[in-house]
Amino acid sequence: MTEDTSMCYEELNQHIYRYLTGNKTKSAIMLTAPWGTGKSYYIKNNLIKFLEENKLSYVMVSAYGISSI
C-alpha cells in the first residue's frame, strides 16, 4: 500500500462517516468498482476498523456472483 492509497482510504472513511452520521434515511452503502480493484481489501482492512472505532454498526454483504436482483 502506498501513501497515496492510505490517503484515499482516509478520504473514503471520512466521506462514509459524514454520510452515515448525517443521513436520516438509514440507507445502505454500496461500493462498486471493477473486479480486483481492492473493494474487499479496503472494507476488511480499513473500513471495518474505522467504523468500530467510531462506534458505527455495519453489516457486510457480498454480491459476488450475483448477476441480477
Residue, then its C-alpha position, 0 to 999 in steps of 0.5 A: m500500500t502506498e501513501d497515496t492509497s492510505m490517503c484515499y482510504e482516509e478520504l473514503n472513511q471520512h466521506i462514509y462517516r459524514y454520510l452515515t452520521g448525517n443521513k436520516t434515511k438509514s440507507a445502505i452503502m454500496l461500493t462498486a468498482p471493477w473486479g480486483t480493484g481492492k473493494s474487499y481489501y479496503i472494507k476488511n482492512n480499513l473500513i471495518k476498523f474505522l467504523e468500530e472505532n467510531k462506534l458505527s454498526y455495519v453489516m457486510v454483504s457480498a454480491y459476488g456472483i450475483s448477476s441480477i436482483 
